[in-house]
Amino acid sequence: MGNSVVSKIEVKVKVILNWTFRKELTLNDVLYVLDIRKNLNFRSILSKMGFTMDFELDKFVLTKRRVYVGKVILLIAF
């Protein structure tokens, strides 16, 4: 976790991300760790699966093999 702390993996789950244009991205074997307070998405894993991620101003855009998958509008609260 970056600070040499060890935590227990509670369960492996399947996560379905709903994107624009009714597209879905299913992530299998996502690890749920109770002690982690933020969701982690590893860019290298998606990259190995053929995905490309671009961050533009207030958007996160995902493509796979040059095919548009979808985008998410980033909302930042202070």
N, CA, C and O atoms as a Maestro MAE file, in Angstrom:
{
 s_m_m2io_version
 :::
 2.0.0
}

f_m_ct {
 s_m_title
 :::
 protein
 m_atom[312] {
  # First column is atom index #
  i_m_mmod_type
  r_m_x_coord
  r_m_y_coord
  r_m_z_coord
  i_m_residue_number
  s_m_chain_name
  s_m_pdb_residue_name
  s_m_pdb_atom_name
  i_m_atomic_number
  :::
  1 25 0.825 -1.194 0.000 1 A "MET " " N  " 7
  2 3 0.000 0.000 0.000 1 A "MET " " CA " 6
  3 2 0.862 1.247 0.000 1 A "MET " " C  " 6
  4 15 0.341 2.355 0.125 1 A "MET " " O  " 8
  5 25 2.149 1.094 -0.135 2 A "GLY " " N  " 7
  6 3 3.014 2.255 -0.200 2 A "GLY " " CA " 6
  7 2 3.639 2.650 1.115 2 A "GLY " " C  " 6
  8 15 4.543 3.486 1.146 2 A "GLY " " O  " 8
  9 25 3.170 2.059 2.216 3 A "ASN " " N  " 7
  10 3 3.727 2.424 3.518 3 A "ASN " " CA " 6
  11 2 4.096 1.183 4.337 3 A "ASN " " C  " 6
  12 15 4.198 1.256 5.562 3 A "ASN " " O  " 8
  13 25 4.292 0.062 3.673 4 A "SER " " N  " 7
  14 3 4.705 -1.209 4.288 4 A "SER " " CA " 6
  15 2 3.671 -1.813 5.233 4 A "SER " " C  " 6
  16 15 3.997 -2.734 5.982 4 A "SER " " O  " 8
  17 25 2.451 -1.327 5.219 5 A "VAL " " N  " 7
  18 3 1.382 -1.875 6.053 5 A "VAL " " CA " 6
  19 2 0.727 -3.040 5.309 5 A "VAL " " C  " 6
  20 15 0.565 -2.985 4.090 5 A "VAL " " O  " 8
  21 25 0.361 -4.070 6.021 6 A "VAL " " N  " 7
  22 3 -0.308 -5.227 5.443 6 A "VAL " " CA " 6
  23 2 -1.772 -5.204 5.863 6 A "VAL " " C  " 6
  24 15 -2.085 -4.956 7.027 6 A "VAL " " O  " 8
  25 25 -2.676 -5.466 4.902 7 A "SER " " N  " 7
  26 3 -4.111 -5.506 5.197 7 A "SER " " CA " 6
  27 2 -4.713 -6.768 4.610 7 A "SER " " C  " 6
  28 15 -4.201 -7.325 3.639 7 A "SER " " O  " 8
  29 25 -5.792 -7.204 5.202 8 A "LYS " " N  " 7
  30 3 -6.477 -8.414 4.769 8 A "LYS " " CA " 6
  31 2 -7.401 -8.121 3.589 8 A "LYS " " C  " 6
  32 15 -8.140 -7.136 3.591 8 A "LYS " " O  " 8
  33 25 -7.346 -8.996 2.581 9 A "ILE " " N  " 7
  34 3 -8.291 -8.920 1.469 9 A "ILE " " CA " 6
  35 2 -9.575 -9.591 1.941 9 A "ILE " " C  " 6
  36 15 -9.575 -10.774 2.283 9 A "ILE " " O  " 8
  37 25 -10.667 -8.833 1.957 10 A "GLU " " N  " 7
  38 3 -11.936 -9.356 2.466 10 A "GLU " " CA " 6
  39 2 -12.610 -10.288 1.457 10 A "GLU " " C  " 6
  40 15 -13.101 -11.357 1.818 10 A "GLU " " O  " 8
  41 25 -12.626 -9.867 0.184 11 A "VAL " " N  " 7
  42 3 -13.337 -10.650 -0.830 11 A "VAL " " CA " 6
  43 2 -12.905 -10.167 -2.217 11 A "VAL " " C  " 6
  44 15 -12.454 -9.033 -2.378 11 A "VAL " " O  " 8
  45 25 -13.050 -11.036 -3.204 12 A "LYS " " N  " 7
  46 3 -12.865 -10.651 -4.606 12 A "LYS " " CA " 6
  47 2 -14.253 -10.469 -5.206 12 A "LYS " " C  " 6
  48 15 -15.128 -11.316 -5.028 12 A "LYS " " O  " 8
  49 25 -14.453 -9.370 -5.911 13 A "VAL " " N  " 7
  50 3 -15.770 -9.070 -6.469 13 A "VAL " " CA " 6
  51 2 -15.661 -8.722 -7.946 13 A "VAL " " C  " 6
  52 15 -14.566 -8.515 -8.470 13 A "VAL " " O  " 8
  53 25 -16.809 -8.661 -8.609 14 A "LYS " " N  " 7
  54 3 -16.891 -8.203 -9.989 14 A "LYS " " CA " 6
  55 2 -17.507 -6.808 -9.957 14 A "LYS " " C  " 6
  56 15 -18.540 -6.595 -9.322 14 A "LYS " " O  " 8
  57 25 -16.874 -5.861 -10.642 15 A "VAL " " N  " 7
  58 3 -17.367 -4.482 -10.696 15 A "VAL " " CA " 6
  59 2 -17.734 -4.157 -12.134 15 A "VAL " " C  " 6
  60 15 -16.946 -4.393 -13.050 15 A "VAL " " O  " 8
  61 25 -18.926 -3.619 -12.331 16 A "ILE " " N  " 7
  62 3 -19.370 -3.217 -13.668 16 A "ILE " " CA " 6
  63 2 -19.413 -1.696 -13.711 16 A "ILE " " C  " 6
  64 15 -20.153 -1.065 -12.957 16 A "ILE " " O  " 8
  65 25 -18.611 -1.111 -14.605 17 A "LEU " " N  " 7
  66 3 -18.588 0.338 -14.780 17 A "LEU " " CA " 6
  67 2 -19.503 0.699 -15.941 17 A "LEU " " C  " 6
  68 15 -19.333 0.194 -17.051 17 A "LEU " " O  " 8
  69 25 -20.462 1.563 -15.689 18 A "ASN " " N  " 7
  70 3 -21.377 2.015 -16.738 18 A "ASN " " CA " 6
  71 2 -20.837 3.299 -17.341 18 A "ASN " " C  " 6
  72 15 -20.643 4.290 -16.638 18 A "ASN " " O  " 8
  73 25 -20.596 3.279 -18.642 19 A "TRP " " N  " 7
  74 3 -20.024 4.403 -19.363 19 A "TRP " " CA " 6
  75 2 -21.083 5.043 -20.244 19 A "TRP " " C  " 6
  76 15 -22.238 4.618 -20.270 19 A "TRP " " O  " 8
  77 25 -20.664 6.066 -20.958 20 A "THR " " N  " 7
  78 3 -21.580 6.731 -21.879 20 A "THR " " CA " 6
  79 2 -21.979 5.769 -23.001 20 A "THR " " C  " 6
  80 15 -21.299 4.772 -23.245 20 A "THR " " O  " 8
  81 25 -23.055 6.070 -23.659 21 A "PHE " " N  " 7
  82 3 -23.583 5.280 -24.774 21 A "PHE " " CA " 6
  83 2 -23.887 3.838 -24.376 21 A "PHE " " C  " 6
  84 15 -23.752 2.926 -25.192 21 A "PHE " " O  " 8
  85 25 -24.299 3.629 -23.120 22 A "ARG " " N  " 7
  86 3 -24.732 2.325 -22.609 22 A "ARG " " CA " 6
  87 2 -23.654 1.253 -22.691 22 A "ARG " " C  " 6
  88 15 -23.976 0.067 -22.760 22 A "ARG " " O  " 8
  89 25 -22.408 1.634 -22.685 23 A "LYS " " N  " 7
  90 3 -21.318 0.667 -22.684 23 A "LYS " " CA " 6
  91 2 -20.961 0.318 -21.252 23 A "LYS " " C  " 6
  92 15 -21.088 1.136 -20.341 23 A "LYS " " O  " 8
  93 25 -20.514 -0.915 -21.075 24 A "GLU " " N  " 7
  94 3 -20.118 -1.375 -19.759 24 A "GLU " " CA " 6
  95 2 -18.705 -1.933 -19.823 24 A "GLU " " C  " 6
  96 15 -18.293 -2.509 -20.830 24 A "GLU " " O  " 8
  97 25 -17.982 -1.756 -18.746 25 A "LEU " " N  " 7
  98 3 -16.669 -2.366 -18.586 25 A "LEU " " CA " 6
  99 2 -16.732 -3.185 -17.312 25 A "LEU " " C  " 6
  100 15 -17.001 -2.649 -16.237 25 A "LEU " " O  " 8
  101 25 -16.484 -4.481 -17.426 26 A "THR " " N  " 7
  102 3 -16.532 -5.371 -16.277 26 A "THR " " CA " 6
  103 2 -15.116 -5.651 -15.801 26 A "THR " " C  " 6
  104 15 -14.263 -6.084 -16.576 26 A "THR " " O  " 8
  105 25 -14.875 -5.400 -14.528 27 A "LEU " " N  " 7
  106 3 -13.596 -5.708 -13.896 27 A "LEU " " CA " 6
  107 2 -13.809 -6.915 -13.002 27 A "LEU " " C  " 6
  108 15 -14.600 -6.858 -12.061 27 A "LEU " " O  " 8
  109 25 -13.116 -7.999 -13.286 28 A "ASN " " N  " 7
  110 3 -13.249 -9.230 -12.509 28 A "ASN " " CA " 6
  111 2 -12.146 -9.327 -11.462 28 A "ASN " " C  " 6
  112 15 -11.062 -8.768 -11.627 28 A "ASN " " O  " 8
  113 25 -12.439 -10.035 -10.399 29 A "ASP " " N  " 7
  114 3 -11.473 -10.280 -9.326 29 A "ASP " " CA " 6
  115 2 -10.917 -8.996 -8.727 29 A "ASP " " C  " 6
  116 15 -9.721 -8.906 -8.448 29 A "ASP " " O  " 8
  117 25 -11.778 -8.005 -8.528 30 A "VAL " " N  " 7
  118 3 -11.391 -6.764 -7.864 30 A "VAL " " CA " 6
  119 2 -11.280 -7.065 -6.372 30 A "VAL " " C  " 6
  120 15 -12.182 -7.659 -5.782 30 A "VAL " " O  " 8
  121 25 -10.183 -6.655 -5.776 31 A "LEU " " N  " 7
  122 3 -9.943 -6.955 -4.371 31 A "LEU " " CA " 6
  123 2 -10.579 -5.889 -3.483 31 A "LEU " " C  " 6
  124 15 -10.347 -4.695 -3.669 31 A "LEU " " O  " 8
  125 25 -11.382 -6.329 -2.518 32 A "TYR " " N  " 7
  126 3 -11.982 -5.418 -1.555 32 A "TYR " " CA " 6
  127 2 -11.190 -5.513 -0.262 32 A "TYR " " C  " 6
  128 15 -11.142 -6.565 0.375 32 A "TYR " " O  " 8
  129 25 -10.573 -4.408 0.116 33 A "VAL " " N  " 7
  130 3 -9.775 -4.337 1.342 33 A "VAL " " CA " 6
  131 2 -10.393 -3.266 2.219 33 A "VAL " " C  " 6
  132 15 -10.403 -2.090 1.858 33 A "VAL " " O  " 8
  133 25 -10.904 -3.668 3.360 34 A "LEU " " N  " 7
  134 3 -11.623 -2.771 4.250 34 A "LEU " " CA " 6
  135 2 -10.784 -1.577 4.685 34 A "LEU " " C  " 6
  136 15 -11.315 -0.477 4.834 34 A "LEU " " O  " 8
  137 25 -9.488 -1.773 4.891 35 A "ASP " " N  " 7
  138 3 -8.627 -0.700 5.401 35 A "ASP " " CA " 6
  139 2 -8.313 0.401 4.385 35 A "ASP " " C  " 6
  140 15 -7.879 1.486 4.773 35 A "ASP " " O  " 8
  141 25 -8.522 0.141 3.101 36 A "ILE " " N  " 7
  142 3 -8.228 1.153 2.086 36 A "ILE " " CA " 6
  143 2 -9.441 2.059 1.935 36 A "ILE " " C  " 6
  144 15 -10.552 1.583 1.703 36 A "ILE " " O  " 8
  145 25 -9.231 3.337 2.064 37 A "ARG " " N  " 7
  146 3 -10.344 4.298 2.031 37 A "ARG " " CA " 6
  147 2 -10.592 4.895 0.649 37 A "ARG " " C  " 6
  148 15 -11.537 5.665 0.478 37 A "ARG " " O  " 8
  149 25 -9.775 4.561 -0.329 38 A "LYS " " N  " 7
  150 3 -9.960 5.083 -1.682 38 A "LYS " " CA " 6
  151 2 -9.988 3.923 -2.660 38 A "LYS " " C  " 6
  152 15 -9.373 2.882 -2.426 38 A "LYS " " O  " 8
  153 25 -10.710 4.113 -3.761 39 A "ASN " " N  " 7
  154 3 -10.716 3.107 -4.817 39 A "ASN " " CA " 6
  155 2 -9.441 3.245 -5.627 39 A "ASN " " C  " 6
  156 15 -9.021 4.354 -5.959 39 A "ASN " " O  " 8
  157 25 -8.828 2.117 -5.941 40 A "LEU " " N  " 7
  158 3 -7.608 2.128 -6.729 40 A "LEU " " CA " 6
  159 2 -7.875 1.453 -8.074 40 A "LEU " " C  " 6
  160 15 -8.501 0.396 -8.135 40 A "LEU " " O  " 8
  161 25 -7.403 2.062 -9.122 41 A "ASN " " N  " 7
  162 3 -7.529 1.515 -10.464 41 A "ASN " " CA " 6
  163 2 -6.146 1.580 -11.083 41 A "ASN " " C  " 6
  164 15 -5.621 2.668 -11.319 41 A "ASN " " O  " 8
  165 25 -5.563 0.450 -11.344 42 A "PHE " " N  " 7
  166 3 -4.192 0.429 -11.819 42 A "PHE " " CA " 6
  167 2 -4.132 0.570 -13.336 42 A "PHE " " C  " 6
  168 15 -4.602 -0.284 -14.088 42 A "PHE " " O  " 8
  169 25 -3.542 1.673 -13.747 43 A "ARG " " N  " 7
  170 3 -3.433 1.986 -15.172 43 A "ARG " " CA " 6
  171 2 -2.696 0.892 -15.934 43 A "ARG " " C  " 6
  172 15 -3.052 0.583 -17.071 43 A "ARG " " O  " 8
  173 25 -1.680 0.306 -15.324 44 A "SER " " N  " 7
  174 3 -0.898 -0.714 -16.022 44 A "SER " " CA " 6
  175 2 -1.732 -1.955 -16.338 44 A "SER " " C  " 6
  176 15 -1.542 -2.580 -17.382 44 A "SER " " O  " 8
  177 25 -2.656 -2.314 -15.439 45 A "ILE " " N  " 7
  178 3 -3.502 -3.484 -15.687 45 A "ILE " " CA " 6
  179 2 -4.424 -3.226 -16.865 45 A "ILE " " C  " 6
  180 15 -4.549 -4.074 -17.749 45 A "ILE " " O  " 8
  181 25 -5.074 -2.061 -16.893 46 A "LEU " " N  " 7
  182 3 -5.944 -1.734 -18.025 46 A "LEU " " CA " 6
  183 2 -5.140 -1.632 -19.309 46 A "LEU " " C  " 6
  184 15 -5.617 -2.027 -20.373 46 A "LEU " " O  " 8
  185 25 -3.931 -1.108 -19.222 47 A "SER " " N  " 7
  186 3 -3.073 -0.985 -20.393 47 A "SER " " CA " 6
  187 2 -2.743 -2.361 -20.973 47 A "SER " " C  " 6
  188 15 -2.756 -2.535 -22.192 47 A "SER " " O  " 8
  189 25 -2.450 -3.327 -20.124 48 A "LYS " " N  " 7
  190 3 -2.158 -4.687 -20.586 48 A "LYS " " CA " 6
  191 2 -3.354 -5.326 -21.270 48 A "LYS " " C  " 6
  192 15 -3.198 -6.234 -22.086 48 A "LYS " " O  " 8
  193 25 -4.555 -4.850 -20.936 49 A "MET " " N  " 7
  194 3 -5.780 -5.371 -21.546 49 A "MET " " CA " 6
  195 2 -6.135 -4.611 -22.824 49 A "MET " " C  " 6
  196 15 -7.185 -4.861 -23.417 49 A "MET " " O  " 8
  197 25 -5.272 -3.687 -23.253 50 A "GLY " " N  " 7
  198 3 -5.502 -2.967 -24.501 50 A "GLY " " CA " 6
  199 2 -6.196 -1.630 -24.364 50 A "GLY " " C  " 6
  200 15 -6.577 -1.032 -25.371 50 A "GLY " " O  " 8
  201 25 -6.373 -1.140 -23.141 51 A "PHE " " N  " 7
  202 3 -7.052 0.132 -22.929 51 A "PHE " " CA " 6
  203 2 -6.061 1.288 -22.910 51 A "PHE " " C  " 6
  204 15 -4.911 1.129 -22.500 51 A "PHE " " O  " 8
  205 25 -6.516 2.443 -23.353 52 A "THR " " N  " 7
  206 3 -5.757 3.688 -23.278 52 A "THR " " CA " 6
  207 2 -6.590 4.684 -22.496 52 A "THR " " C  " 6
  208 15 -7.790 4.825 -22.733 52 A "THR " " O  " 8
  209 25 -5.950 5.375 -21.563 53 A "MET " " N  " 7
  210 3 -6.638 6.354 -20.729 53 A "MET " " CA " 6
  211 2 -6.074 7.736 -20.968 53 A "MET " " C  " 6
  212 15 -4.859 7.931 -20.974 53 A "MET " " O  " 8
  213 25 -6.960 8.694 -21.165 54 A "ASP " " N  " 7
  214 3 -6.554 10.082 -21.351 54 A "ASP " " CA " 6
  215 2 -7.307 10.957 -20.360 54 A "ASP " " C  " 6
  216 15 -8.518 10.822 -20.184 54 A "ASP " " O  " 8
  217 25 -6.576 11.846 -19.722 55 A "PHE " " N  " 7
  218 3 -7.178 12.805 -18.805 55 A "PHE " " CA " 6
  219 2 -7.140 14.169 -19.473 55 A "PHE " " C  " 6
  220 15 -6.068 14.674 -19.806 55 A "PHE " " O  " 8
  221 25 -8.317 14.767 -19.670 56 A "GLU " " N  " 7
  222 3 -8.440 16.061 -20.332 56 A "GLU " " CA " 6
  223 2 -9.251 16.997 -19.447 56 A "GLU " " C  " 6
  224 15 -10.414 16.715 -19.155 56 A "GLU " " O  " 8
  225 25 -8.670 18.078 -19.026 57 A "LEU " " N  " 7
  226 3 -9.343 19.066 -18.187 57 A "LEU " " CA " 6
  227 2 -10.226 18.413 -17.130 57 A "LEU " " C  " 6
  228 15 -9.739 18.059 -16.056 57 A "LEU " " O  " 8
  229 25 -11.516 18.249 -17.417 58 A "ASP " " N  " 7
  230 3 -12.439 17.681 -16.436 58 A "ASP " " CA " 6
  231 2 -12.982 16.317 -16.863 58 A "ASP " " C  " 6
  232 15 -14.023 15.893 -16.361 58 A "ASP " " O  " 8
  233 25 -12.294 15.613 -17.788 59 A "LYS " " N  " 7
  234 3 -12.784 14.341 -18.310 59 A "LYS " " CA " 6
  235 2 -11.722 13.248 -18.217 59 A "LYS " " C  " 6
  236 15 -10.521 13.507 -18.306 59 A "LYS " " O  " 8
  237 25 -12.195 12.040 -18.039 60 A "PHE " " N  " 7
  238 3 -11.387 10.838 -18.135 60 A "PHE " " CA " 6
  239 2 -11.956 10.058 -19.300 60 A "PHE " " C  " 6
  240 15 -13.117 9.650 -19.261 60 A "PHE " " O  " 8
  241 25 -11.150 9.838 -20.353 61 A "VAL " " N  " 7
  242 3 -11.618 9.185 -21.571 61 A "VAL " " CA " 6
  243 2 -10.919 7.834 -21.706 61 A "VAL " " C  " 6
  244 15 -9.699 7.740 -21.566 61 A "VAL " " O  " 8
  245 25 -11.697 6.797 -21.977 62 A "LEU " " N  " 7
  246 3 -11.167 5.451 -22.101 62 A "LEU " " CA " 6
  247 2 -11.417 4.924 -23.507 62 A "LEU " " C  " 6
  248 15 -12.532 5.007 -24.020 62 A "LEU " " O  " 8
  249 25 -10.369 4.380 -24.128 63 A "THR " " N  " 7
  250 3 -10.490 3.758 -25.439 63 A "THR " " CA " 6
  251 2 -9.845 2.380 -25.379 63 A "THR " " C  " 6
  252 15 -9.011 2.105 -24.517 63 A "THR " " O  " 8
  253 25 -10.240 1.533 -26.296 64 A "LYS " " N  " 7
  254 3 -9.616 0.215 -26.409 64 A "LYS " " CA " 6
  255 2 -9.316 -0.050 -27.869 64 A "LYS " " C  " 6
  256 15 -10.214 -0.104 -28.709 64 A "LYS " " O  " 8
  257 25 -8.042 -0.212 -28.151 65 A "ARG " " N  " 7
  258 3 -7.572 -0.425 -29.527 65 A "ARG " " CA " 6
  259 2 -8.155 0.624 -30.470 65 A "ARG " " C  " 6
  260 15 -8.671 0.309 -31.543 65 A "ARG " " O  " 8
  261 25 -8.059 1.872 -30.039 66 A "ARG " " N  " 7
  262 3 -8.516 3.054 -30.789 66 A "ARG " " CA " 6
  263 2 -10.034 3.152 -30.949 66 A "ARG " " C  " 6
  264 15 -10.520 3.974 -31.726 66 A "ARG " " O  " 8
  265 25 -10.783 2.327 -30.227 67 A "VAL " " N  " 7
  266 3 -12.246 2.403 -30.249 67 A "VAL " " CA " 6
  267 2 -12.690 3.080 -28.962 67 A "VAL " " C  " 6
  268 15 -12.290 2.677 -27.869 67 A "VAL " " O  " 8
  269 25 -13.513 4.104 -29.094 68 A "TYR " " N  " 7
  270 3 -14.017 4.874 -27.960 68 A "TYR " " CA " 6
  271 2 -14.877 3.985 -27.074 68 A "TYR " " C  " 6
  272 15 -15.838 3.382 -27.550 68 A "TYR " " O  " 8
  273 25 -14.542 3.898 -25.789 69 A "VAL " " N  " 7
  274 3 -15.335 3.130 -24.829 69 A "VAL " " CA " 6
  275 2 -16.284 4.058 -24.087 69 A "VAL " " C  " 6
  276 15 -17.469 3.753 -23.949 69 A "VAL " " O  " 8
  277 25 -15.774 5.186 -23.608 70 A "GLY " " N  " 7
  278 3 -16.627 6.126 -22.884 70 A "GLY " " CA " 6
  279 2 -15.807 7.148 -22.150 70 A "GLY " " C  " 6
  280 15 -14.577 7.145 -22.195 70 A "GLY " " O  " 8
  281 25 -16.516 8.024 -21.471 71 A "LYS " " N  " 7
  282 3 -15.840 9.066 -20.695 71 A "LYS " " CA " 6
  283 2 -16.585 9.297 -19.405 71 A "LYS " " C  " 6
  284 15 -17.775 9.010 -19.279 71 A "LYS " " O  " 8
  285 25 -15.859 9.814 -18.468 72 A "VAL " " N  " 7
  286 3 -16.416 10.181 -17.177 72 A "VAL " " CA " 6
  287 2 -16.065 11.635 -16.922 72 A "VAL " " C  " 6
  288 15 -14.912 12.032 -17.093 72 A "VAL " " O  " 8
  289 25 -17.035 12.431 -16.519 73 A "ILE " " N  " 7
  290 3 -16.775 13.820 -16.132 73 A "ILE " " CA " 6
  291 2 -16.270 13.814 -14.708 73 A "ILE " " C  " 6
  292 15 -16.927 13.279 -13.815 73 A "ILE " " O  " 8
  293 25 -15.115 14.400 -14.488 74 A "LEU " " N  " 7
  294 3 -14.517 14.425 -13.169 74 A "LEU " " CA " 6
  295 2 -15.106 15.565 -12.347 74 A "LEU " " C  " 6
  296 15 -15.088 16.719 -12.774 74 A "LEU " " O  " 8
  297 25 -15.618 15.244 -11.185 75 A "LEU " " N  " 7
  298 3 -16.173 16.234 -10.285 75 A "LEU " " CA " 6
  299 2 -15.245 16.358 -9.095 75 A "LEU " " C  " 6
  300 15 -14.938 15.362 -8.441 75 A "LEU " " O  " 8
  301 25 -14.801 17.551 -8.812 76 A "ILE " " N  " 7
  302 3 -13.889 17.778 -7.702 76 A "ILE " " CA " 6
  303 2 -14.599 18.636 -6.672 76 A "ILE " " C  " 6
  304 15 -15.082 19.725 -6.980 76 A "ILE " " O  " 8
  305 25 -14.656 18.141 -5.461 77 A "ALA " " N  " 7
  306 3 -15.289 18.902 -4.381 77 A "ALA " " CA " 6
  307 2 -14.221 19.337 -3.395 77 A "ALA " " C  " 6
  308 15 -13.356 18.543 -3.026 77 A "ALA " " O  " 8
  309 25 -14.270 20.580 -2.969 78 A "PHE " " N  " 7
  310 3 -13.322 21.101 -1.996 78 A "PHE " " CA " 6
  311 2 -14.017 21.372 -0.681 78 A "PHE " " C  " 6
  312 15 -13.381 21.819 0.274 78 A "PHE " " O  " 8
  :::
 }
 m_bond[311] {
  # First column is bond index #
  i_m_from
  i_m_to
  i_m_order
  :::
  1 1 2 1
  2 2 3 1
  3 3 4 2
  4 3 5 1
  5 5 6 1
  6 6 7 1
  7 7 8 2
  8 7 9 1
  9 9 10 1
  10 10 11 1
  11 11 12 2
  12 11 13 1
  13 13 14 1
  14 14 15 1
  15 15 16 2
  16 15 17 1
  17 17 18 1
  18 18 19 1
  19 19 20 2
  20 19 21 1
  21 21 22 1
  22 22 23 1
  23 23 24 2
  24 23 25 1
  25 25 26 1
  26 26 27 1
  27 27 28 2
  28 27 29 1
  29 29 30 1
  30 30 31 1
  31 31 32 2
  32 31 33 1
  33 33 34 1
  34 34 35 1
  35 35 36 2
  36 35 37 1
  37 37 38 1
  38 38 39 1
  39 39 40 2
  40 39 41 1
  41 41 42 1
  42 42 43 1
  43 43 44 2
  44 43 45 1
  45 45 46 1
  46 46 47 1
  47 47 48 2
  48 47 49 1
  49 49 50 1
  50 50 51 1
  51 51 52 2
  52 51 53 1
  53 53 54 1
  54 54 55 1
  55 55 56 2
  56 55 57 1
  57 57 58 1
  58 58 59 1
  59 59 60 2
  60 59 61 1
  61 61 62 1
  62 62 63 1
  63 63 64 2
  64 63 65 1
  65 65 66 1
  66 66 67 1
  67 67 68 2
  68 67 69 1
  69 69 70 1
  70 70 71 1
  71 71 72 2
  72 71 73 1
  73 73 74 1
  74 74 75 1
  75 75 76 2
  76 75 77 1
  77 77 78 1
  78 78 79 1
  79 79 80 2
  80 79 81 1
  81 81 82 1
  82 82 83 1
  83 83 84 2
  84 83 85 1
  85 85 86 1
  86 86 87 1
  87 87 88 2
  88 87 89 1
  89 89 90 1
  90 90 91 1
  91 91 92 2
  92 91 93 1
  93 93 94 1
  94 94 95 1
  95 95 96 2
  96 95 97 1
  97 97 98 1
  98 98 99 1
  99 99 100 2
  100 99 101 1
  101 101 102 1
  102 102 103 1
  103 103 104 2
  104 103 105 1
  105 105 106 1
  106 106 107 1
  107 107 108 2
  108 107 109 1
  109 109 110 1
  110 110 111 1
  111 111 112 2
  112 111 113 1
  113 113 114 1
  114 114 115 1
  115 115 116 2
  116 115 117 1
  117 117 118 1
  118 118 119 1
  119 119 120 2
  120 119 121 1
  121 121 122 1
  122 122 123 1
  123 123 124 2
  124 123 125 1
  125 125 126 1
  126 126 127 1
  127 127 128 2
  128 127 129 1
  129 129 130 1
  130 130 131 1
  131 131 132 2
  132 131 133 1
  133 133 134 1
  134 134 135 1
  135 135 136 2
  136 135 137 1
  137 137 138 1
  138 138 139 1
  139 139 140 2
  140 139 141 1
  141 141 142 1
  142 142 143 1
  143 143 144 2
  144 143 145 1
  145 145 146 1
  146 146 147 1
  147 147 148 2
  148 147 149 1
  149 149 150 1
  150 150 151 1
  151 151 152 2
  152 151 153 1
  153 153 154 1
  154 154 155 1
  155 155 156 2
  156 155 157 1
  157 157 158 1
  158 158 159 1
  159 159 160 2
  160 159 161 1
  161 161 162 1
  162 162 163 1
  163 163 164 2
  164 163 165 1
  165 165 166 1
  166 166 167 1
  167 167 168 2
  168 167 169 1
  169 169 170 1
  170 170 171 1
  171 171 172 2
  172 171 173 1
  173 173 174 1
  174 174 175 1
  175 175 176 2
  176 175 177 1
  177 177 178 1
  178 178 179 1
  179 179 180 2
  180 179 181 1
  181 181 182 1
  182 182 183 1
  183 183 184 2
  184 183 185 1
  185 185 186 1
  186 186 187 1
  187 187 188 2
  188 187 189 1
  189 189 190 1
  190 190 191 1
  191 191 192 2
  192 191 193 1
  193 193 194 1
  194 194 195 1
  195 195 196 2
  196 195 197 1
  197 197 198 1
  198 198 199 1
  199 199 200 2
  200 199 201 1
  201 201 202 1
  202 202 203 1
  203 203 204 2
  204 203 205 1
  205 205 206 1
  206 206 207 1
  207 207 208 2
  208 207 209 1
  209 209 210 1
  210 210 211 1
  211 211 212 2
  212 211 213 1
  213 213 214 1
  214 214 215 1
  215 215 216 2
  216 215 217 1
  217 217 218 1
  218 218 219 1
  219 219 220 2
  220 219 221 1
  221 221 222 1
  222 222 223 1
  223 223 224 2
  224 223 225 1
  225 225 226 1
  226 226 227 1
  227 227 228 2
  228 227 229 1
  229 229 230 1
  230 230 231 1
  231 231 232 2
  232 231 233 1
  233 233 234 1
  234 234 235 1
  235 235 236 2
  236 235 237 1
  237 237 238 1
  238 238 239 1
  239 239 240 2
  240 239 241 1
  241 241 242 1
  242 242 243 1
  243 243 244 2
  244 243 245 1
  245 245 246 1
  246 246 247 1
  247 247 248 2
  248 247 249 1
  249 249 250 1
  250 250 251 1
  251 251 252 2
  252 251 253 1
  253 253 254 1
  254 254 255 1
  255 255 256 2
  256 255 257 1
  257 257 258 1
  258 258 259 1
  259 259 260 2
  260 259 261 1
  261 261 262 1
  262 262 263 1
  263 263 264 2
  264 263 265 1
  265 265 266 1
  266 266 267 1
  267 267 268 2
  268 267 269 1
  269 269 270 1
  270 270 271 1
  271 271 272 2
  272 271 273 1
  273 273 274 1
  274 274 275 1
  275 275 276 2
  276 275 277 1
  277 277 278 1
  278 278 279 1
  279 279 280 2
  280 279 281 1
  281 281 282 1
  282 282 283 1
  283 283 284 2
  284 283 285 1
  285 285 286 1
  286 286 287 1
  287 287 288 2
  288 287 289 1
  289 289 290 1
  290 290 291 1
  291 291 292 2
  292 291 293 1
  293 293 294 1
  294 294 295 1
  295 295 296 2
  296 295 297 1
  297 297 298 1
  298 298 299 1
  299 299 300 2
  300 299 301 1
  301 301 302 1
  302 302 303 1
  303 303 304 2
  304 303 305 1
  305 305 306 1
  306 306 307 1
  307 307 308 2
  308 307 309 1
  309 309 310 1
  310 310 311 1
  311 311 312 2
  :::
 }
}
